[in-house]
């Protein structure tokens, strides 16, 4: 039986869970480059006293800044942006 492609997406939305392995850092890079350079540059991600100290904390901070901006990103967008920042700057383990 063929499973419609929309079902996994609906399940993700229903449970609110984000599957980290499916994060797309290239898409996240686009989002960050296009939306996140107004208040701070990338130097904030590598500053000495940086605020984010865990991988889940990184997702939370991205969400916080995204909401402060009044954007309406999906969980998936937040996760992609967080994963891009993690791979490029934070380097937390999974
Ligand atoms: C309205 C201004 C503003 C915009 C736009 C903004 N940020 Fe921020 N961001 C801040 C401020 C202010 C801080 C520092 C908070 C602190 O020091 O307590 C911060 C801190 C952060 C940090 C934590 C840095 C650290 O110390 O580890 C991350 C990650 C981050 N922002 C991601 C983003 C992302 C992703 C976007 C785009 C969705 C974004 N920001 C857009 C204001 C902004």
Backbone and ligand atoms as CSV (ligand in chain L), in Angstrom:
chain,resi,resn,atom,element,x,y,z
A,1,UNK,N,N,0.838,-1.207,0.000
A,1,UNK,CA,C,0.000,0.000,0.000
A,1,UNK,C,C,0.868,1.250,0.000
A,2,UNK,N,N,0.479,2.216,-0.805
A,2,UNK,CA,C,1.231,3.468,-0.831
A,2,UNK,C,C,0.804,4.386,0.303
A,3,UNK,N,N,1.772,4.906,1.015
A,3,UNK,CA,C,1.460,5.832,2.107
A,3,UNK,C,C,1.594,7.260,1.580
A,4,UNK,N,N,0.561,8.057,1.691
A,4,UNK,CA,C,0.665,9.444,1.202
A,4,UNK,C,C,1.805,10.183,1.906
A,5,UNK,N,N,2.503,11.009,1.150
A,5,UNK,CA,C,3.682,11.686,1.678
A,5,UNK,C,C,3.353,12.651,2.807
A,6,UNK,N,N,2.096,13.036,2.924
A,6,UNK,CA,C,1.746,14.026,3.945
A,6,UNK,C,C,1.660,13.421,5.336
A,7,UNK,N,N,1.529,12.092,5.414
A,7,UNK,CA,C,1.295,11.492,6.738
A,7,UNK,C,C,2.439,11.718,7.741
A,8,UNK,N,N,3.690,11.496,7.363
A,8,UNK,CA,C,4.760,11.755,8.349
A,8,UNK,C,C,4.750,13.208,8.833
A,9,UNK,N,N,4.479,14.148,7.919
A,9,UNK,CA,C,4.432,15.555,8.299
A,9,UNK,C,C,3.321,15.789,9.320
A,10,UNK,N,N,2.159,15.210,9.069
A,10,UNK,CA,C,1.045,15.382,9.995
A,10,UNK,C,C,1.382,14.794,11.347
A,11,UNK,N,N,2.054,13.657,11.358
A,11,UNK,CA,C,2.437,13.037,12.621
A,11,UNK,C,C,3.398,13.945,13.380
A,12,UNK,N,N,4.342,14.553,12.659
A,12,UNK,CA,C,5.300,15.451,13.285
A,12,UNK,C,C,4.578,16.632,13.911
A,13,UNK,N,N,3.616,17.188,13.174
A,13,UNK,CA,C,2.880,18.338,13.694
A,13,UNK,C,C,2.055,17.930,14.909
A,14,UNK,N,N,1.446,16.744,14.842
A,14,UNK,CA,C,0.575,16.294,15.914
A,14,UNK,C,C,1.347,16.077,17.203
A,15,UNK,N,N,2.531,15.505,17.117
A,15,UNK,CA,C,3.285,15.201,18.334
A,15,UNK,C,C,4.164,16.379,18.741
A,16,UNK,N,N,4.361,17.323,17.842
A,16,UNK,CA,C,5.219,18.462,18.145
A,16,UNK,C,C,6.679,18.078,18.265
A,17,UNK,N,N,7.007,16.880,17.868
A,17,UNK,CA,C,8.397,16.443,18.014
A,17,UNK,C,C,9.207,16.811,16.784
A,18,UNK,N,N,10.486,16.975,16.980
A,18,UNK,CA,C,11.370,17.298,15.879
A,18,UNK,C,C,12.414,16.197,15.784
A,19,UNK,N,N,12.527,15.628,14.619
A,19,UNK,CA,C,13.516,14.573,14.436
A,19,UNK,C,C,14.830,15.219,14.004
A,20,UNK,N,N,15.770,15.229,14.919
A,20,UNK,CA,C,17.002,15.985,14.704
A,20,UNK,C,C,17.770,15.506,13.477
A,21,UNK,N,N,17.709,14.208,13.194
A,21,UNK,CA,C,18.470,13.677,12.062
A,21,UNK,C,C,17.993,14.258,10.745
A,22,UNK,N,N,16.769,14.731,10.731
A,22,UNK,CA,C,16.234,15.261,9.494
A,22,UNK,C,C,16.496,16.758,9.327
A,23,UNK,N,N,17.188,17.361,10.269
A,23,UNK,CA,C,17.464,18.786,10.168
A,23,UNK,C,C,18.278,19.064,8.904
A,24,UNK,N,N,18.038,20.216,8.323
A,24,UNK,CA,C,18.675,20.594,7.078
A,24,UNK,C,C,19.474,21.876,7.300
A,25,UNK,N,N,20.753,21.736,7.681
A,25,UNK,CA,C,21.542,22.920,8.013
A,25,UNK,C,C,21.711,23.892,6.849
A,26,UNK,N,N,21.657,23.401,5.621
A,26,UNK,CA,C,21.781,24.311,4.473
A,26,UNK,C,C,20.583,25.252,4.412
A,27,UNK,N,N,19.398,24.691,4.671
A,27,UNK,CA,C,18.200,25.527,4.730
A,27,UNK,C,C,18.291,26.480,5.920
A,28,UNK,N,N,18.841,25.980,7.029
A,28,UNK,CA,C,19.010,26.816,8.222
A,28,UNK,C,C,19.936,27.984,7.957
A,29,UNK,N,N,20.984,27.735,7.190
A,29,UNK,CA,C,21.920,28.806,6.864
A,29,UNK,C,C,21.219,29.929,6.111
A,30,UNK,N,N,20.385,29.552,5.149
A,30,UNK,CA,C,19.597,30.529,4.395
A,30,UNK,C,C,18.736,31.371,5.337
A,31,UNK,N,N,18.056,30.688,6.259
A,31,UNK,CA,C,17.156,31.378,7.182
A,31,UNK,C,C,17.921,32.368,8.052
A,32,UNK,N,N,19.054,31.917,8.582
A,32,UNK,CA,C,19.832,32.773,9.471
A,32,UNK,C,C,20.407,33.959,8.685
A,33,UNK,N,N,20.942,33.681,7.505
A,33,UNK,CA,C,21.532,34.740,6.695
A,33,UNK,C,C,20.490,35.782,6.301
A,34,UNK,N,N,19.290,35.319,6.015
A,34,UNK,CA,C,18.253,36.244,5.554
A,34,UNK,C,C,17.525,36.985,6.670
A,35,UNK,N,N,17.544,36.432,7.889
A,35,UNK,CA,C,16.695,37.003,8.936
A,35,UNK,C,C,17.400,37.430,10.214
A,36,UNK,N,N,18.626,36.998,10.420
A,36,UNK,CA,C,19.168,37.065,11.767
A,36,UNK,C,C,20.388,37.955,11.914
A,37,UNK,N,N,20.589,38.877,11.001
A,37,UNK,CA,C,21.806,39.684,11.074
A,37,UNK,C,C,21.509,41.128,11.458
A,38,UNK,N,N,20.259,41.388,11.822
A,38,UNK,CA,C,19.846,42.748,12.141
A,38,UNK,C,C,20.449,43.239,13.455
A,39,UNK,N,N,20.404,42.400,14.475
A,39,UNK,CA,C,20.811,42.801,15.828
A,39,UNK,C,C,22.221,42.360,16.175
A,40,UNK,N,N,22.608,41.201,15.711
A,40,UNK,CA,C,23.948,40.697,16.026
A,40,UNK,C,C,24.512,39.950,14.834
A,41,UNK,N,N,25.800,39.982,14.720
A,41,UNK,CA,C,26.456,39.211,13.667
A,41,UNK,C,C,26.785,37.824,14.180
A,42,UNK,N,N,27.571,37.107,13.437
A,42,UNK,CA,C,27.904,35.743,13.833
A,42,UNK,C,C,28.889,35.711,15.004
A,43,UNK,N,N,29.512,36.853,15.301
A,43,UNK,CA,C,30.473,36.877,16.398
A,43,UNK,C,C,29.835,36.563,17.750
A,44,UNK,N,N,28.513,36.796,17.856
A,44,UNK,CA,C,27.842,36.514,19.123
A,44,UNK,C,C,27.818,35.010,19.406
A,45,UNK,N,N,27.881,34.205,18.356
A,45,UNK,CA,C,27.822,32.750,18.523
A,45,UNK,C,C,29.146,32.178,19.042
A,46,UNK,N,N,30.190,32.962,18.946
A,46,UNK,CA,C,31.495,32.466,19.385
A,46,UNK,C,C,32.077,33.321,20.497
A,47,UNK,N,N,31.270,34.268,21.016
A,47,UNK,CA,C,31.803,35.137,22.071
A,47,UNK,C,C,32.169,34.305,23.291
A,48,UNK,N,N,33.070,34.885,24.080
A,48,UNK,CA,C,33.622,34.128,25.196
A,48,UNK,C,C,32.573,33.753,26.245
A,49,UNK,N,N,31.747,34.724,26.616
A,49,UNK,CA,C,30.727,34.484,27.646
A,49,UNK,C,C,29.410,34.107,26.991
A,50,UNK,N,N,29.451,33.204,26.054
A,50,UNK,CA,C,28.203,32.960,25.339
A,50,UNK,C,C,27.163,32.286,26.231
A,51,UNK,N,N,25.929,32.620,25.908
A,51,UNK,CA,C,24.808,32.278,26.752
A,51,UNK,C,C,24.352,30.837,26.543
A,52,UNK,N,N,24.427,30.392,25.336
A,52,UNK,CA,C,23.964,29.042,25.008
A,52,UNK,C,C,25.056,28.032,25.354
A,53,UNK,N,N,24.704,27.041,26.183
A,53,UNK,CA,C,25.718,26.074,26.612
A,53,UNK,C,C,25.319,24.631,26.331
A,54,UNK,N,N,24.116,24.409,25.797
A,54,UNK,CA,C,23.697,23.048,25.465
A,54,UNK,C,C,22.986,23.048,24.110
A,55,UNK,N,N,22.919,21.898,23.488
A,55,UNK,CA,C,22.251,21.792,22.186
A,55,UNK,C,C,20.756,22.117,22.290
A,56,UNK,N,N,20.032,21.592,23.314
A,56,UNK,CA,C,18.619,21.992,23.437
A,56,UNK,C,C,18.484,23.488,23.730
A,57,UNK,N,N,19.437,24.028,24.475
A,57,UNK,CA,C,19.425,25.460,24.765
A,57,UNK,C,C,19.575,26.286,23.502
A,58,UNK,N,N,20.302,25.748,22.539
A,58,UNK,CA,C,20.496,26.447,21.267
A,58,UNK,C,C,19.170,26.564,20.517
A,59,UNK,N,N,18.420,25.470,20.480
A,59,UNK,CA,C,17.107,25.502,19.836
A,59,UNK,C,C,16.202,26.524,20.529
A,60,UNK,N,N,16.252,26.536,21.859
A,60,UNK,CA,C,15.415,27.474,22.615
A,60,UNK,C,C,15.772,28.920,22.308
A,61,UNK,N,N,17.076,29.195,22.229
A,61,UNK,CA,C,17.506,30.570,21.967
A,61,UNK,C,C,17.129,30.999,20.548
A,62,UNK,N,N,17.253,30.094,19.597
A,62,UNK,CA,C,16.839,30.416,18.225
A,62,UNK,C,C,15.350,30.751,18.217
A,63,UNK,N,N,14.559,29.948,18.935
A,63,UNK,CA,C,13.118,30.202,19.017
A,63,UNK,C,C,12.853,31.569,19.637
A,64,UNK,N,N,13.590,31.884,20.710
A,64,UNK,CA,C,13.404,33.163,21.402
A,64,UNK,C,C,13.672,34.337,20.452
A,65,UNK,N,N,14.791,34.277,19.758
A,65,UNK,CA,C,15.147,35.371,18.844
A,65,UNK,C,C,14.179,35.438,17.673
A,66,UNK,N,N,13.776,34.291,17.194
A,66,UNK,CA,C,12.845,34.227,16.061
A,66,UNK,C,C,11.518,34.877,16.464
A,67,UNK,N,N,11.071,34.609,17.693
A,67,UNK,CA,C,9.812,35.187,18.155
A,67,UNK,C,C,9.950,36.677,18.410
A,68,UNK,N,N,11.114,37.102,18.924
A,68,UNK,CA,C,11.357,38.519,19.146
A,68,UNK,C,C,11.273,39.284,17.821
A,69,UNK,N,N,11.659,38.595,16.763
A,69,UNK,CA,C,11.624,39.192,15.433
A,69,UNK,C,C,10.228,39.217,14.845
A,70,UNK,N,N,9.308,38.443,15.448
A,70,UNK,CA,C,7.959,38.371,14.915
A,70,UNK,C,C,7.851,37.493,13.678
A,71,UNK,N,N,8.828,36.604,13.493
A,71,UNK,CA,C,8.738,35.651,12.390
A,71,UNK,C,C,7.802,34.533,12.819
A,72,UNK,N,N,7.340,33.763,11.873
A,72,UNK,CA,C,6.475,32.640,12.235
A,72,UNK,C,C,7.051,31.358,11.663
A,73,UNK,N,N,8.227,31.004,12.174
A,73,UNK,CA,C,8.893,29.795,11.703
A,73,UNK,C,C,8.204,28.562,12.251
A,74,UNK,N,N,8.230,27.509,11.467
A,74,UNK,CA,C,7.812,26.198,11.948
A,74,UNK,C,C,8.928,25.638,12.832
A,75,UNK,N,N,8.588,24.656,13.657
A,75,UNK,CA,C,9.595,23.971,14.479
A,75,UNK,C,C,10.762,23.507,13.614
A,76,UNK,N,N,10.414,23.046,12.428
A,76,UNK,CA,C,11.414,22.547,11.488
A,76,UNK,C,C,12.415,23.643,11.106
A,77,UNK,N,N,11.930,24.860,10.886
A,77,UNK,CA,C,12.811,25.973,10.529
A,77,UNK,C,C,13.744,26.306,11.682
A,78,UNK,N,N,13.170,26.338,12.887
A,78,UNK,CA,C,13.972,26.618,14.081
A,78,UNK,C,C,15.057,25.554,14.223
A,79,UNK,N,N,14.665,24.310,14.018
A,79,UNK,CA,C,15.623,23.207,14.158
A,79,UNK,C,C,16.708,23.284,13.085
A,80,UNK,N,N,16.333,23.629,11.871
A,80,UNK,CA,C,17.330,23.761,10.808
A,80,UNK,C,C,18.320,24.883,11.122
A,81,UNK,N,N,17.803,26.001,11.603
A,81,UNK,CA,C,18.677,27.128,11.941
A,81,UNK,C,C,19.597,26.750,13.100
A,82,UNK,N,N,19.034,26.081,14.105
A,82,UNK,CA,C,19.837,25.669,15.260
A,82,UNK,C,C,20.924,24.690,14.828
A,83,UNK,N,N,20.562,23.783,13.938
A,83,UNK,CA,C,21.548,22.794,13.490
A,83,UNK,C,C,22.651,23.448,12.663
A,84,UNK,N,N,22.289,24.426,11.870
A,84,UNK,CA,C,23.310,25.180,11.128
A,84,UNK,C,C,24.267,25.876,12.101
A,85,UNK,N,N,23.702,26.546,13.118
A,85,UNK,CA,C,24.544,27.252,14.091
A,85,UNK,C,C,25.408,26.261,14.872
A,86,UNK,N,N,24.833,25.102,15.163
A,86,UNK,CA,C,25.595,24.093,15.891
A,86,UNK,C,C,26.791,23.613,15.070
A,87,UNK,N,N,26.545,23.304,13.815
A,87,UNK,CA,C,27.637,22.779,12.990
A,87,UNK,C,C,28.688,23.828,12.685
A,88,UNK,N,N,28.247,25.075,12.566
A,88,UNK,CA,C,29.190,26.115,12.170
A,88,UNK,C,C,29.917,26.746,13.351
A,89,UNK,N,N,29.232,26.834,14.506
A,89,UNK,CA,C,29.806,27.622,15.604
A,89,UNK,C,C,29.854,26.907,16.946
A,90,UNK,N,N,28.789,26.214,17.329
A,90,UNK,CA,C,28.698,25.716,18.706
A,90,UNK,C,C,29.351,24.352,18.895
A,91,UNK,N,N,29.152,23.475,17.935
A,91,UNK,CA,C,29.748,22.141,17.963
A,91,UNK,C,C,29.385,21.335,19.202
A,92,UNK,N,N,28.115,21.365,19.593
A,92,UNK,CA,C,27.652,20.459,20.637
A,92,UNK,C,C,27.482,19.083,20.011
A,93,UNK,N,N,27.632,18.039,20.832
A,93,UNK,CA,C,27.287,16.705,20.346
A,93,UNK,C,C,25.783,16.613,20.207
A,94,UNK,N,N,25.304,15.563,19.613
A,94,UNK,CA,C,23.861,15.397,19.430
A,94,UNK,C,C,23.207,15.178,20.781
L,1,LIG,C1,C,15.676,41.889,17.726
L,1,LIG,C2,C,17.124,41.690,17.761
L,1,LIG,C3,C,17.602,40.266,17.445
L,1,LIG,C4,C,17.415,39.598,16.274
L,1,LIG,C5,C,16.780,40.093,14.987
L,1,LIG,C6,C,18.004,38.281,16.480
L,1,LIG,N1,N,18.558,38.195,17.718
L,1,LIG,FE1,FE,19.603,36.617,18.454
L,1,LIG,N2,N,20.044,37.679,20.121
L,1,LIG,C7,C,19.590,38.965,20.405
L,1,LIG,C8,C,20.131,39.393,21.660
L,1,LIG,C9,C,19.884,40.756,22.321
L,1,LIG,C10,C,20.929,38.324,22.133
L,1,LIG,C11,C,21.744,38.274,23.394
L,1,LIG,C12,C,20.931,37.836,24.569
L,1,LIG,C13,C,21.771,37.860,25.814
L,1,LIG,O1,O,22.952,38.185,25.766
L,1,LIG,O2,O,21.229,37.528,26.859
L,1,LIG,C14,C,20.854,37.264,21.139
L,1,LIG,C15,C,21.492,36.068,21.244
L,1,LIG,C16,C,21.394,35.029,20.345
L,1,LIG,C17,C,22.001,33.739,20.499
L,1,LIG,C18,C,22.835,33.269,21.676
L,1,LIG,C19,C,24.282,33.705,21.564
L,1,LIG,C20,C,25.086,33.139,22.689
L,1,LIG,O3,O,25.484,33.889,23.567
L,1,LIG,O4,O,25.329,31.891,22.692
L,1,LIG,C21,C,21.638,32.989,19.416
L,1,LIG,C22,C,22.014,31.556,19.120
L,1,LIG,C23,C,20.824,33.832,18.586
L,1,LIG,N3,N,20.706,35.068,19.170
L,1,LIG,C24,C,20.246,33.436,17.413
L,1,LIG,C25,C,19.469,34.249,16.612
L,1,LIG,C26,C,18.821,33.788,15.413
L,1,LIG,C27,C,18.871,32.379,14.865
L,1,LIG,C28,C,18.166,34.870,14.891
L,1,LIG,C29,C,17.251,34.900,13.663
L,1,LIG,C30,C,16.000,34.170,13.849
L,1,LIG,C31,C,18.418,35.982,15.765
L,1,LIG,N4,N,19.210,35.571,16.795
L,1,LIG,C32,C,17.958,37.269,15.538
L,1,LIG,C33,C,18.774,39.731,19.600
L,1,LIG,C34,C,18.338,39.402,18.337
